[in-house]
Amino acid sequence: GLSLGLDLKSNVGPKRQNGRGFVVVAAGRSALCLTKRSRSRKSLARTHGFRRRMRTTNGRAILKRRRAKGRKILCTKTHPSSGT
C-alpha cells in the first residue's frame, strides 16, 4: 500500500483450493434462506432469546444494559405477548 494506509492486496473474494478450481463460499444461516423472509418464533428465540443471551458474556451485558434502562421486556423474542 501507499502511505495513505491502503492495502491493495486484500483477501476479499472467492478462493481456490489445491488448484482444482473449487471455490469456497461461506454463507451464514440468514443468507441461506433468502427466499423465506418471515422466520418462525422458535428460530428467532434460538438466536435472540433470553437463554441465548445468558449463555455469553456479551449477551449478559446486553441484558444488564436493558435492565439499567428500565425495559420491562428484556428479550422480545421470547416474550409471549410480543408481535414476533
PDB file with SEQRES, HELIX, SHEET and CRYST1 records, atoms N, CA, C and O in Angstrom:
SEQRES   1 A   84  GLY LEU SER LEU GLY LEU ASP LEU LYS SER ASN VAL GLY          
SEQRES   2 A   84  PRO LYS ARG GLN ASN GLY ARG GLY PHE VAL VAL VAL ALA          
SEQRES   3 A   84  ALA GLY ARG SER ALA LEU CYS LEU THR LYS ARG SER ARG          
SEQRES   4 A   84  SER ARG LYS SER LEU ALA ARG THR HIS GLY PHE ARG ARG          
SEQRES   5 A   84  ARG MET ARG THR THR ASN GLY ARG ALA ILE LEU LYS ARG          
SEQRES   6 A   84  ARG ARG ALA LYS GLY ARG LYS ILE LEU CYS THR LYS THR          
SEQRES   7 A   84  HIS PRO SER SER GLY THR                                      
HELIX    1 AA1 ARG A   29  LEU A   32  1                                   4    
HELIX    2 AA2 ARG A   41  HIS A   48  1                                   8    
HELIX    3 AA3 PHE A   50  ARG A   55  1                                   6    
HELIX    4 AA4 THR A   57  LYS A   69  1                                  13    
HELIX    5 AA5 THR A   76  THR A   78  5                                   3    
CRYST1    1.000    1.000    1.000  90.00  90.00  90.00 P 1           1          
ATOM      1  N   GLY A   1       0.795  -1.180   0.000  1.00  0.00           N  
ATOM      2  CA  GLY A   1       0.000   0.000   0.000  1.00  0.00           C  
ATOM      3  C   GLY A   1       0.844   1.252   0.000  1.00  0.00           C  
ATOM      4  O   GLY A   1       2.071   1.192   0.075  1.00  0.00           O  
ATOM      5  N   LEU A   2       0.202   2.339  -0.082  1.00  0.00           N  
ATOM      6  CA  LEU A   2       0.869   3.626  -0.077  1.00  0.00           C  
ATOM      7  C   LEU A   2       0.903   4.170   1.344  1.00  0.00           C  
ATOM      8  O   LEU A   2       0.497   3.498   2.292  1.00  0.00           O  
ATOM      9  N   SER A   3       1.383   5.374   1.472  1.00  0.00           N  
ATOM     10  CA  SER A   3       1.439   5.979   2.794  1.00  0.00           C  
ATOM     11  C   SER A   3       0.047   6.356   3.302  1.00  0.00           C  
ATOM     12  O   SER A   3      -0.106   6.776   4.449  1.00  0.00           O  
ATOM     13  N   LEU A   4      -0.968   6.205   2.447  1.00  0.00           N  
ATOM     14  CA  LEU A   4      -2.329   6.522   2.857  1.00  0.00           C  
ATOM     15  C   LEU A   4      -2.942   5.430   3.724  1.00  0.00           C  
ATOM     16  O   LEU A   4      -4.024   5.614   4.281  1.00  0.00           O  
ATOM     17  N   GLY A   5      -2.259   4.297   3.842  1.00  0.00           N  
ATOM     18  CA  GLY A   5      -2.783   3.199   4.637  1.00  0.00           C  
ATOM     19  C   GLY A   5      -3.696   2.285   3.849  1.00  0.00           C  
ATOM     20  O   GLY A   5      -4.494   1.557   4.439  1.00  0.00           O  
ATOM     21  N   LEU A   6      -3.597   2.305   2.521  1.00  0.00           N  
ATOM     22  CA  LEU A   6      -4.434   1.449   1.693  1.00  0.00           C  
ATOM     23  C   LEU A   6      -3.732   0.128   1.438  1.00  0.00           C  
ATOM     24  O   LEU A   6      -2.530   0.094   1.170  1.00  0.00           O  
ATOM     25  N   ASP A   7      -4.476  -0.941   1.520  1.00  0.00           N  
ATOM     26  CA  ASP A   7      -3.939  -2.267   1.234  1.00  0.00           C  
ATOM     27  C   ASP A   7      -4.559  -2.735  -0.070  1.00  0.00           C  
ATOM     28  O   ASP A   7      -5.746  -3.058  -0.112  1.00  0.00           O  
ATOM     29  N   LEU A   8      -3.772  -2.775  -1.133  1.00  0.00           N  
ATOM     30  CA  LEU A   8      -4.286  -3.145  -2.439  1.00  0.00           C  
ATOM     31  C   LEU A   8      -4.374  -4.651  -2.621  1.00  0.00           C  
ATOM     32  O   LEU A   8      -5.015  -5.111  -3.566  1.00  0.00           O  
ATOM     33  N   LYS A   9      -3.758  -5.422  -1.759  1.00  0.00           N  
ATOM     34  CA  LYS A   9      -3.781  -6.879  -1.857  1.00  0.00           C  
ATOM     35  C   LYS A   9      -4.639  -7.440  -0.725  1.00  0.00           C  
ATOM     36  O   LYS A   9      -4.127  -8.074   0.197  1.00  0.00           O  
ATOM     37  N   SER A  10      -5.920  -7.205  -0.803  1.00  0.00           N  
ATOM     38  CA  SER A  10      -6.804  -7.674   0.261  1.00  0.00           C  
ATOM     39  C   SER A  10      -7.204  -9.124   0.012  1.00  0.00           C  
ATOM     40  O   SER A  10      -7.004  -9.653  -1.082  1.00  0.00           O  
ATOM     41  N   ASN A  11      -7.758  -9.747   1.013  1.00  0.00           N  
ATOM     42  CA  ASN A  11      -8.164 -11.145   0.944  1.00  0.00           C  
ATOM     43  C   ASN A  11      -9.663 -11.280   0.708  1.00  0.00           C  
ATOM     44  O   ASN A  11     -10.285 -12.208   1.226  1.00  0.00           O  
ATOM     45  N   VAL A  12     -10.248 -10.382  -0.057  1.00  0.00           N  
ATOM     46  CA  VAL A  12     -11.674 -10.412  -0.313  1.00  0.00           C  
ATOM     47  C   VAL A  12     -11.933 -11.146  -1.621  1.00  0.00           C  
ATOM     48  O   VAL A  12     -11.202 -10.965  -2.595  1.00  0.00           O  
ATOM     49  N   GLY A  13     -12.968 -11.970  -1.642  1.00  0.00           N  
ATOM     50  CA  GLY A  13     -13.350 -12.670  -2.861  1.00  0.00           C  
ATOM     51  C   GLY A  13     -13.226 -14.162  -2.717  1.00  0.00           C  
ATOM     52  O   GLY A  13     -12.713 -14.655  -1.713  1.00  0.00           O  
ATOM     53  N   PRO A  14     -13.700 -14.898  -3.731  1.00  0.00           N  
ATOM     54  CA  PRO A  14     -13.617 -16.362  -3.676  1.00  0.00           C  
ATOM     55  C   PRO A  14     -12.189 -16.848  -3.798  1.00  0.00           C  
ATOM     56  O   PRO A  14     -11.352 -16.202  -4.428  1.00  0.00           O  
ATOM     57  N   LYS A  15     -11.918 -17.992  -3.192  1.00  0.00           N  
ATOM     58  CA  LYS A  15     -10.567 -18.544  -3.203  1.00  0.00           C  
ATOM     59  C   LYS A  15     -10.582 -19.940  -3.798  1.00  0.00           C  
ATOM     60  O   LYS A  15     -11.565 -20.669  -3.661  1.00  0.00           O  
ATOM     61  N   ARG A  16      -9.509 -20.306  -4.448  1.00  0.00           N  
ATOM     62  CA  ARG A  16      -9.363 -21.652  -4.982  1.00  0.00           C  
ATOM     63  C   ARG A  16      -8.508 -22.468  -4.036  1.00  0.00           C  
ATOM     64  O   ARG A  16      -7.567 -21.956  -3.429  1.00  0.00           O  
ATOM     65  N   GLN A  17      -8.840 -23.735  -3.917  1.00  0.00           N  
ATOM     66  CA  GLN A  17      -8.073 -24.617  -3.053  1.00  0.00           C  
ATOM     67  C   GLN A  17      -7.449 -25.725  -3.883  1.00  0.00           C  
ATOM     68  O   GLN A  17      -8.102 -26.303  -4.752  1.00  0.00           O  
ATOM     69  N   ASN A  18      -6.198 -26.016  -3.616  1.00  0.00           N  
ATOM     70  CA  ASN A  18      -5.451 -27.111  -4.222  1.00  0.00           C  
ATOM     71  C   ASN A  18      -5.350 -27.005  -5.741  1.00  0.00           C  
ATOM     72  O   ASN A  18      -4.989 -27.984  -6.394  1.00  0.00           O  
ATOM     73  N   GLY A  19      -5.654 -25.860  -6.316  1.00  0.00           N  
ATOM     74  CA  GLY A  19      -5.532 -25.678  -7.748  1.00  0.00           C  
ATOM     75  C   GLY A  19      -6.530 -26.480  -8.562  1.00  0.00           C  
ATOM     76  O   GLY A  19      -6.355 -26.602  -9.775  1.00  0.00           O  
ATOM     77  N   ARG A  20      -7.553 -27.025  -7.959  1.00  0.00           N  
ATOM     78  CA  ARG A  20      -8.528 -27.850  -8.671  1.00  0.00           C  
ATOM     79  C   ARG A  20      -9.711 -27.045  -9.190  1.00  0.00           C  
ATOM     80  O   ARG A  20     -10.578 -27.595  -9.868  1.00  0.00           O  
ATOM     81  N   GLY A  21      -9.760 -25.793  -8.894  1.00  0.00           N  
ATOM     82  CA  GLY A  21     -10.855 -24.970  -9.375  1.00  0.00           C  
ATOM     83  C   GLY A  21     -12.049 -24.913  -8.438  1.00  0.00           C  
ATOM     84  O   GLY A  21     -13.087 -24.363  -8.807  1.00  0.00           O  
ATOM     85  N   PHE A  22     -11.932 -25.466  -7.235  1.00  0.00           N  
ATOM     86  CA  PHE A  22     -13.028 -25.396  -6.276  1.00  0.00           C  
ATOM     87  C   PHE A  22     -13.082 -24.002  -5.674  1.00  0.00           C  
ATOM     88  O   PHE A  22     -12.055 -23.429  -5.310  1.00  0.00           O  
ATOM     89  N   VAL A  23     -14.266 -23.473  -5.576  1.00  0.00           N  
ATOM     90  CA  VAL A  23     -14.456 -22.162  -4.979  1.00  0.00           C  
ATOM     91  C   VAL A  23     -15.180 -22.356  -3.654  1.00  0.00           C  
ATOM     92  O   VAL A  23     -16.221 -23.010  -3.595  1.00  0.00           O  
ATOM     93  N   VAL A  24     -14.626 -21.788  -2.603  1.00  0.00           N  
ATOM     94  CA  VAL A  24     -15.206 -21.905  -1.272  1.00  0.00           C  
ATOM     95  C   VAL A  24     -16.025 -20.652  -0.998  1.00  0.00           C  
ATOM     96  O   VAL A  24     -15.511 -19.536  -1.063  1.00  0.00           O  
ATOM     97  N   VAL A  25     -17.295 -20.846  -0.694  1.00  0.00           N  
ATOM     98  CA  VAL A  25     -18.182 -19.731  -0.390  1.00  0.00           C  
ATOM     99  C   VAL A  25     -18.741 -19.948   1.005  1.00  0.00           C  
ATOM    100  O   VAL A  25     -19.325 -20.993   1.292  1.00  0.00           O  
ATOM    101  N   ALA A  26     -18.559 -18.959   1.871  1.00  0.00           N  
ATOM    102  CA  ALA A  26     -19.071 -19.044   3.234  1.00  0.00           C  
ATOM    103  C   ALA A  26     -20.344 -18.215   3.330  1.00  0.00           C  
ATOM    104  O   ALA A  26     -20.357 -17.044   2.953  1.00  0.00           O  
ATOM    105  N   ALA A  27     -21.407 -18.821   3.831  1.00  0.00           N  
ATOM    106  CA  ALA A  27     -22.678 -18.113   3.979  1.00  0.00           C  
ATOM    107  C   ALA A  27     -23.254 -18.412   5.348  1.00  0.00           C  
ATOM    108  O   ALA A  27     -23.201 -19.547   5.823  1.00  0.00           O  
ATOM    109  N   GLY A  28     -23.802 -17.395   5.973  1.00  0.00           N  
ATOM    110  CA  GLY A  28     -24.421 -17.570   7.274  1.00  0.00           C  
ATOM    111  C   GLY A  28     -25.808 -18.174   7.158  1.00  0.00           C  
ATOM    112  O   GLY A  28     -26.314 -18.388   6.056  1.00  0.00           O  
ATOM    113  N   ARG A  29     -26.417 -18.447   8.297  1.00  0.00           N  
ATOM    114  CA  ARG A  29     -27.737 -19.077   8.318  1.00  0.00           C  
ATOM    115  C   ARG A  29     -28.786 -18.191   7.668  1.00  0.00           C  
ATOM    116  O   ARG A  29     -29.669 -18.691   6.971  1.00  0.00           O  
ATOM    117  N   SER A  30     -28.705 -16.878   7.887  1.00  0.00           N  
ATOM    118  CA  SER A  30     -29.706 -15.985   7.314  1.00  0.00           C  
ATOM    119  C   SER A  30     -29.544 -15.847   5.810  1.00  0.00           C  
ATOM    120  O   SER A  30     -30.528 -15.629   5.103  1.00  0.00           O  
ATOM    121  N   ALA A  31     -28.318 -15.971   5.306  1.00  0.00           N  
ATOM    122  CA  ALA A  31     -28.092 -15.834   3.870  1.00  0.00           C  
ATOM    123  C   ALA A  31     -28.549 -17.062   3.100  1.00  0.00           C  
ATOM    124  O   ALA A  31     -28.820 -16.968   1.903  1.00  0.00           O  
ATOM    125  N   LEU A  32     -28.640 -18.196   3.749  1.00  0.00           N  
ATOM    126  CA  LEU A  32     -29.044 -19.415   3.062  1.00  0.00           C  
ATOM    127  C   LEU A  32     -30.536 -19.449   2.773  1.00  0.00           C  
ATOM    128  O   LEU A  32     -30.966 -20.146   1.854  1.00  0.00           O  
ATOM    129  N   CYS A  33     -31.327 -18.720   3.529  1.00  0.00           N  
ATOM    130  CA  CYS A  33     -32.784 -18.765   3.384  1.00  0.00           C  
ATOM    131  C   CYS A  33     -33.324 -17.425   2.910  1.00  0.00           C  
ATOM    132  O   CYS A  33     -34.229 -16.874   3.536  1.00  0.00           O  
ATOM    133  N   LEU A  34     -32.799 -16.898   1.838  1.00  0.00           N  
ATOM    134  CA  LEU A  34     -33.219 -15.574   1.400  1.00  0.00           C  
ATOM    135  C   LEU A  34     -34.635 -15.551   0.844  1.00  0.00           C  
ATOM    136  O   LEU A  34     -35.274 -14.499   0.844  1.00  0.00           O  
ATOM    137  N   THR A  35     -35.141 -16.687   0.369  1.00  0.00           N  
ATOM    138  CA  THR A  35     -36.490 -16.678  -0.189  1.00  0.00           C  
ATOM    139  C   THR A  35     -37.550 -16.625   0.911  1.00  0.00           C  
ATOM    140  O   THR A  35     -38.654 -16.134   0.675  1.00  0.00           O  
ATOM    141  N   LYS A  36     -37.237 -17.113   2.085  1.00  0.00           N  
ATOM    142  CA  LYS A  36     -38.191 -17.087   3.200  1.00  0.00           C  
ATOM    143  C   LYS A  36     -37.815 -15.935   4.120  1.00  0.00           C  
ATOM    144  O   LYS A  36     -36.826 -16.013   4.848  1.00  0.00           O  
ATOM    145  N   ARG A  37     -38.596 -14.879   4.086  1.00  0.00           N  
ATOM    146  CA  ARG A  37     -38.264 -13.688   4.860  1.00  0.00           C  
ATOM    147  C   ARG A  37     -38.811 -13.745   6.281  1.00  0.00           C  
ATOM    148  O   ARG A  37     -38.238 -13.145   7.191  1.00  0.00           O  
ATOM    149  N   SER A  38     -39.918 -14.462   6.477  1.00  0.00           N  
ATOM    150  CA  SER A  38     -40.532 -14.496   7.803  1.00  0.00           C  
ATOM    151  C   SER A  38     -40.014 -15.710   8.560  1.00  0.00           C  
ATOM    152  O   SER A  38     -40.307 -16.850   8.203  1.00  0.00           O  
ATOM    153  N   ARG A  39     -39.251 -15.456   9.594  1.00  0.00           N  
ATOM    154  CA  ARG A  39     -38.686 -16.543  10.388  1.00  0.00           C  
ATOM    155  C   ARG A  39     -39.646 -16.913  11.505  1.00  0.00           C  
ATOM    156  O   ARG A  39     -40.412 -16.073  11.978  1.00  0.00           O  
ATOM    157  N   SER A  40     -39.605 -18.154  11.921  1.00  0.00           N  
ATOM    158  CA  SER A  40     -40.513 -18.624  12.963  1.00  0.00           C  
ATOM    159  C   SER A  40     -40.090 -18.067  14.321  1.00  0.00           C  
ATOM    160  O   SER A  40     -38.948 -17.648  14.511  1.00  0.00           O  
ATOM    161  N   ARG A  41     -41.031 -18.072  15.251  1.00  0.00           N  
ATOM    162  CA  ARG A  41     -40.730 -17.585  16.601  1.00  0.00           C  
ATOM    163  C   ARG A  41     -39.639 -18.408  17.256  1.00  0.00           C  
ATOM    164  O   ARG A  41     -38.809 -17.887  18.002  1.00  0.00           O  
ATOM    165  N   LYS A  42     -39.650 -19.703  16.968  1.00  0.00           N  
ATOM    166  CA  LYS A  42     -38.675 -20.599  17.593  1.00  0.00           C  
ATOM    167  C   LYS A  42     -37.257 -20.284  17.122  1.00  0.00           C  
ATOM    168  O   LYS A  42     -36.332 -20.254  17.933  1.00  0.00           O  
ATOM    169  N   SER A  43     -37.076 -20.050  15.822  1.00  0.00           N  
ATOM    170  CA  SER A  43     -35.732 -19.752  15.326  1.00  0.00           C  
ATOM    171  C   SER A  43     -35.256 -18.382  15.790  1.00  0.00           C  
ATOM    172  O   SER A  43     -34.064 -18.191  16.032  1.00  0.00           O  
ATOM    173  N   LEU A  44     -36.177 -17.424  15.916  1.00  0.00           N  
ATOM    174  CA  LEU A  44     -35.799 -16.109  16.431  1.00  0.00           C  
ATOM    175  C   LEU A  44     -35.397 -16.197  17.897  1.00  0.00           C  
ATOM    176  O   LEU A  44     -34.437 -15.553  18.322  1.00  0.00           O  
ATOM    177  N   ALA A  45     -36.129 -16.991  18.667  1.00  0.00           N  
ATOM    178  CA  ALA A  45     -35.797 -17.156  20.081  1.00  0.00           C  
ATOM    179  C   ALA A  45     -34.476 -17.894  20.238  1.00  0.00           C  
ATOM    180  O   ALA A  45     -33.729 -17.649  21.186  1.00  0.00           O  
ATOM    181  N   ARG A  46     -34.189 -18.799  19.306  1.00  0.00           N  
ATOM    182  CA  ARG A  46     -32.933 -19.546  19.364  1.00  0.00           C  
ATOM    183  C   ARG A  46     -31.737 -18.610  19.181  1.00  0.00           C  
ATOM    184  O   ARG A  46     -30.659 -18.859  19.720  1.00  0.00           O  
ATOM    185  N   THR A  47     -31.933 -17.546  18.427  1.00  0.00           N  
ATOM    186  CA  THR A  47     -30.850 -16.602  18.164  1.00  0.00           C  
ATOM    187  C   THR A  47     -30.852 -15.426  19.130  1.00  0.00           C  
ATOM    188  O   THR A  47     -29.796 -15.012  19.606  1.00  0.00           O  
ATOM    189  N   HIS A  48     -32.031 -14.885  19.421  1.00  0.00           N  
ATOM    190  CA  HIS A  48     -32.131 -13.645  20.195  1.00  0.00           C  
ATOM    191  C   HIS A  48     -32.845 -13.824  21.524  1.00  0.00           C  
ATOM    192  O   HIS A  48     -33.228 -12.830  22.141  1.00  0.00           O  
ATOM    193  N   GLY A  49     -33.036 -15.031  21.981  1.00  0.00           N  
ATOM    194  CA  GLY A  49     -33.812 -15.280  23.189  1.00  0.00           C  
ATOM    195  C   GLY A  49     -33.025 -15.078  24.469  1.00  0.00           C  
ATOM    196  O   GLY A  49     -31.814 -14.853  24.458  1.00  0.00           O  
ATOM    197  N   PHE A  50     -33.756 -15.167  25.577  1.00  0.00           N  
ATOM    198  CA  PHE A  50     -33.169 -14.917  26.893  1.00  0.00           C  
ATOM    199  C   PHE A  50     -32.081 -15.925  27.233  1.00  0.00           C  
ATOM    200  O   PHE A  50     -31.016 -15.544  27.717  1.00  0.00           O  
ATOM    201  N   ARG A  51     -32.333 -17.194  26.987  1.00  0.00           N  
ATOM    202  CA  ARG A  51     -31.350 -18.216  27.345  1.00  0.00           C  
ATOM    203  C   ARG A  51     -30.086 -18.092  26.499  1.00  0.00           C  
ATOM    204  O   ARG A  51     -28.995 -18.385  26.988  1.00  0.00           O  
ATOM    205  N   ARG A  52     -30.205 -17.671  25.265  1.00  0.00           N  
ATOM    206  CA  ARG A  52     -29.020 -17.441  24.431  1.00  0.00           C  
ATOM    207  C   ARG A  52     -28.243 -16.233  24.937  1.00  0.00           C  
ATOM    208  O   ARG A  52     -27.012 -16.233  24.929  1.00  0.00           O  
ATOM    209  N   ARG A  53     -28.964 -15.201  25.377  1.00  0.00           N  
ATOM    210  CA  ARG A  53     -28.293 -14.020  25.934  1.00  0.00           C  
ATOM    211  C   ARG A  53     -27.534 -14.369  27.216  1.00  0.00           C  
ATOM    212  O   ARG A  53     -26.431 -13.873  27.445  1.00  0.00           O  
ATOM    213  N   MET A  54     -28.127 -15.218  28.044  1.00  0.00           N  
ATOM    214  CA  MET A  54     -27.489 -15.580  29.307  1.00  0.00           C  
ATOM    215  C   MET A  54     -26.277 -16.486  29.103  1.00  0.00           C  
ATOM    216  O   MET A  54     -25.461 -16.638  30.012  1.00  0.00           O  
ATOM    217  N   ARG A  55     -26.153 -17.077  27.941  1.00  0.00           N  
ATOM    218  CA  ARG A  55     -25.083 -18.040  27.691  1.00  0.00           C  
ATOM    219  C   ARG A  55     -23.717 -17.374  27.519  1.00  0.00           C  
ATOM    220  O   ARG A  55     -22.693 -17.979  27.836  1.00  0.00           O  
ATOM    221  N   THR A  56     -23.690 -16.137  27.021  1.00  0.00           N  
ATOM    222  CA  THR A  56     -22.416 -15.491  26.727  1.00  0.00           C  
ATOM    223  C   THR A  56     -22.228 -14.240  27.579  1.00  0.00           C  
ATOM    224  O   THR A  56     -23.180 -13.698  28.140  1.00  0.00           O  
ATOM    225  N   THR A  57     -20.989 -13.802  27.661  1.00  0.00           N  
ATOM    226  CA  THR A  57     -20.674 -12.585  28.419  1.00  0.00           C  
ATOM    227  C   THR A  57     -21.288 -11.361  27.757  1.00  0.00           C  
ATOM    228  O   THR A  57     -21.845 -10.501  28.439  1.00  0.00           O  
ATOM    229  N   ASN A  58     -21.193 -11.276  26.442  1.00  0.00           N  
ATOM    230  CA  ASN A  58     -21.777 -10.134  25.733  1.00  0.00           C  
ATOM    231  C   ASN A  58     -23.297 -10.126  25.846  1.00  0.00           C  
ATOM    232  O   ASN A  58     -23.908  -9.062  25.946  1.00  0.00           O  
ATOM    233  N   GLY A  59     -23.902 -11.299  25.829  1.00  0.00           N  
ATOM    234  CA  GLY A  59     -25.349 -11.382  25.984  1.00  0.00           C  
ATOM    235  C   GLY A  59     -25.802 -10.918  27.354  1.00  0.00           C  
ATOM    236  O   GLY A  59     -26.810 -10.222  27.480  1.00  0.00           O  
ATOM    237  N   ARG A  60     -25.058 -11.304  28.380  1.00  0.00           N  
ATOM    238  CA  ARG A  60     -25.387 -10.839  29.737  1.00  0.00           C  
ATOM    239  C   ARG A  60     -25.209  -9.329  29.849  1.00  0.00           C  
ATOM    240  O   ARG A  60     -25.941  -8.670  30.588  1.00  0.00           O  
ATOM    241  N   ALA A  61     -24.246  -8.783  29.124  1.00  0.00           N  
ATOM    242  CA  ALA A  61     -24.052  -7.327  29.128  1.00  0.00           C  
ATOM    243  C   ALA A  61     -25.239  -6.624  28.469  1.00  0.00           C  
ATOM    244  O   ALA A  61     -25.644  -5.547  28.905  1.00  0.00           O  
ATOM    245  N   ILE A  62     -25.796  -7.230  27.421  1.00  0.00           N  
ATOM    246  CA  ILE A  62     -26.982  -6.661  26.771  1.00  0.00           C  
ATOM    247  C   ILE A  62     -28.148  -6.626  27.748  1.00  0.00           C  
ATOM    248  O   ILE A  62     -28.850  -5.621  27.856  1.00  0.00           O  
ATOM    249  N   LEU A  63     -28.350  -7.737  28.461  1.00  0.00           N  
ATOM    250  CA  LEU A  63     -29.436  -7.789  29.443  1.00  0.00           C  
ATOM    251  C   LEU A  63     -29.218  -6.781  30.564  1.00  0.00           C  
ATOM    252  O   LEU A  63     -30.171  -6.173  31.052  1.00  0.00           O  
ATOM    253  N   LYS A  64     -27.980  -6.605  30.966  1.00  0.00           N  
ATOM    254  CA  LYS A  64     -27.652  -5.640  32.022  1.00  0.00           C  
ATOM    255  C   LYS A  64     -27.979  -4.219  31.573  1.00  0.00           C  
ATOM    256  O   LYS A  64     -28.522  -3.431  32.348  1.00  0.00           O  
ATOM    257  N   ARG A  65     -27.650  -3.890  30.321  1.00  0.00           N  
ATOM    258  CA  ARG A  65     -27.963  -2.559  29.792  1.00  0.00           C  
ATOM    259  C   ARG A  65     -29.470  -2.346  29.692  1.00  0.00           C  
ATOM    260  O   ARG A  65     -29.964  -1.255  29.980  1.00  0.00           O  
ATOM    261  N   ARG A  66     -30.202  -3.384  29.284  1.00  0.00           N  
ATOM    262  CA  ARG A  66     -31.654  -3.247  29.168  1.00  0.00           C  
ATOM    263  C   ARG A  66     -32.307  -3.092  30.542  1.00  0.00           C  
ATOM    264  O   ARG A  66     -33.271  -2.342  30.693  1.00  0.00           O  
ATOM    265  N   ARG A  67     -31.780  -3.805  31.545  1.00  0.00           N  
ATOM    266  CA  ARG A  67     -32.287  -3.640  32.917  1.00  0.00           C  
ATOM    267  C   ARG A  67     -32.011  -2.227  33.421  1.00  0.00           C  
ATOM    268  O   ARG A  67     -32.873  -1.600  34.037  1.00  0.00           O  
ATOM    269  N   ALA A  68     -30.792  -1.727  33.152  1.00  0.00           N  
ATOM    270  CA  ALA A  68     -30.411  -0.389  33.614  1.00  0.00           C  
ATOM    271  C   ALA A  68     -31.269   0.688  32.957  1.00  0.00           C  
ATOM    272  O   ALA A  68     -31.544   1.724  33.562  1.00  0.00           O  
ATOM    273  N   LYS A  69     -31.688   0.442  31.728  1.00  0.00           N  
ATOM    274  CA  LYS A  69     -32.522   1.405  31.018  1.00  0.00           C  
ATOM    275  C   LYS A  69     -33.974   1.347  31.489  1.00  0.00           C  
ATOM    276  O   LYS A  69     -34.751   2.269  31.241  1.00  0.00           O  
ATOM    277  N   GLY A  70     -34.333   0.259  32.170  1.00  0.00           N  
ATOM    278  CA  GLY A  70     -35.684   0.141  32.699  1.00  0.00           C  
ATOM    279  C   GLY A  70     -36.643  -0.580  31.777  1.00  0.00           C  
ATOM    280  O   GLY A  70     -37.854  -0.379  31.878  1.00  0.00           O  
ATOM    281  N   ARG A  71     -36.148  -1.400  30.898  1.00  0.00           N  
ATOM    282  CA  ARG A  71     -37.014  -2.155  29.989  1.00  0.00           C  
ATOM    283  C   ARG A  71     -37.800  -3.203  30.771  1.00  0.00           C  
ATOM    284  O   ARG A  71     -37.230  -3.954  31.563  1.00  0.00           O  
ATOM    285  N   LYS A  72     -39.108  -3.248  30.544  1.00  0.00           N  
ATOM    286  CA  LYS A  72     -39.920  -4.274  31.196  1.00  0.00           C  
ATOM    287  C   LYS A  72     -39.665  -5.627  30.551  1.00  0.00           C  
ATOM    288  O   LYS A  72     -39.606  -6.648  31.237  1.00  0.00           O  
ATOM    289  N   ILE A  73     -39.513  -5.632  29.236  1.00  0.00           N  
ATOM    290  CA  ILE A  73     -39.272  -6.867  28.488  1.00  0.00           C  
ATOM    291  C   ILE A  73     -37.799  -6.893  28.102  1.00  0.00           C  
ATOM    292  O   ILE A  73     -37.347  -6.062  27.314  1.00  0.00           O  
ATOM    293  N   LEU A  74     -37.054  -7.835  28.650  1.00  0.00           N  
ATOM    294  CA  LEU A  74     -35.619  -7.900  28.370  1.00  0.00           C  
ATOM    295  C   LEU A  74     -35.337  -8.479  26.994  1.00  0.00           C  
ATOM    296  O   LEU A  74     -34.475  -7.977  26.273  1.00  0.00           O  
ATOM    297  N   CYS A  75     -36.051  -9.523  26.628  1.00  0.00           N  
ATOM    298  CA  CYS A  75     -35.868 -10.166  25.323  1.00  0.00           C  
ATOM    299  C   CYS A  75     -37.227 -10.299  24.663  1.00  0.00           C  
ATOM    300  O   CYS A  75     -38.057 -11.099  25.095  1.00  0.00           O  
ATOM    301  N   THR A  76     -37.453  -9.528  23.630  1.00  0.00           N  
ATOM    302  CA  THR A  76     -38.768  -9.526  22.992  1.00  0.00           C  
ATOM    303  C   THR A  76     -39.048 -10.828  22.255  1.00  0.00           C  
ATOM    304  O   THR A  76     -40.210 -11.196  22.082  1.00  0.00           O  
ATOM    305  N   LYS A  77     -38.016 -11.525  21.821  1.00  0.00           N  
ATOM    306  CA  LYS A  77     -38.228 -12.727  21.018  1.00  0.00           C  
ATOM    307  C   LYS A  77     -38.731 -13.899  21.839  1.00  0.00           C  
ATOM    308  O   LYS A  77     -39.317 -14.828  21.281  1.00  0.00           O  
ATOM    309  N   THR A  78     -38.520 -13.884  23.149  1.00  0.00           N  
ATOM    310  CA  THR A  78     -39.021 -14.974  23.981  1.00  0.00           C  
ATOM    311  C   THR A  78     -40.213 -14.546  24.822  1.00  0.00           C  
ATOM    312  O   THR A  78     -40.740 -15.345  25.595  1.00  0.00           O  
ATOM    313  N   HIS A  79     -40.644 -13.300  24.682  1.00  0.00           N  
ATOM    314  CA  HIS A  79     -41.789 -12.817  25.450  1.00  0.00           C  
ATOM    315  C   HIS A  79     -43.071 -13.258  24.749  1.00  0.00           C  
ATOM    316  O   HIS A  79     -43.202 -13.057  23.542  1.00  0.00           O  
ATOM    317  N   PRO A  80     -44.028 -13.858  25.479  1.00  0.00           N  
ATOM    318  CA  PRO A  80     -45.206 -14.432  24.825  1.00  0.00           C  
ATOM    319  C   PRO A  80     -46.126 -13.416  24.158  1.00  0.00           C  
ATOM    320  O   PRO A  80     -46.813 -13.759  23.196  1.00  0.00           O  
ATOM    321  N   SER A  81     -46.158 -12.183  24.638  1.00  0.00           N  
ATOM    322  CA  SER A  81     -47.076 -11.206  24.051  1.00  0.00           C  
ATOM    323  C   SER A  81     -46.409 -10.324  23.002  1.00  0.00           C  
ATOM    324  O   SER A  81     -46.994  -9.333  22.567  1.00  0.00           O  
ATOM    325  N   SER A  82     -45.196 -10.672  22.593  1.00  0.00           N  
ATOM    326  CA  SER A  82     -44.539  -9.864  21.566  1.00  0.00           C  
ATOM    327  C   SER A  82     -45.140 -10.178  20.200  1.00  0.00           C  
ATOM    328  O   SER A  82     -45.721 -11.244  19.999  1.00  0.00           O  
ATOM    329  N   GLY A  83     -44.998  -9.264  19.287  1.00  0.00           N  
ATOM    330  CA  GLY A  83     -45.599  -9.433  17.966  1.00  0.00           C  
ATOM    331  C   GLY A  83     -44.907 -10.449  17.088  1.00  0.00           C  
ATOM    332  O   GLY A  83     -45.488 -10.906  16.103  1.00  0.00           O  
ATOM    333  N   THR A  84     -43.665 -10.820  17.423  1.00  0.00           N  
ATOM    334  CA  THR A  84     -42.953 -11.768  16.561  1.00  0.00           C  
ATOM    335  C   THR A  84     -42.853 -13.127  17.182  1.00  0.00           C  
ATOM    336  O   THR A  84     -42.282 -14.039  16.584  1.00  0.00           O  
TER     337      THR A  84                                                      
END                                                                             
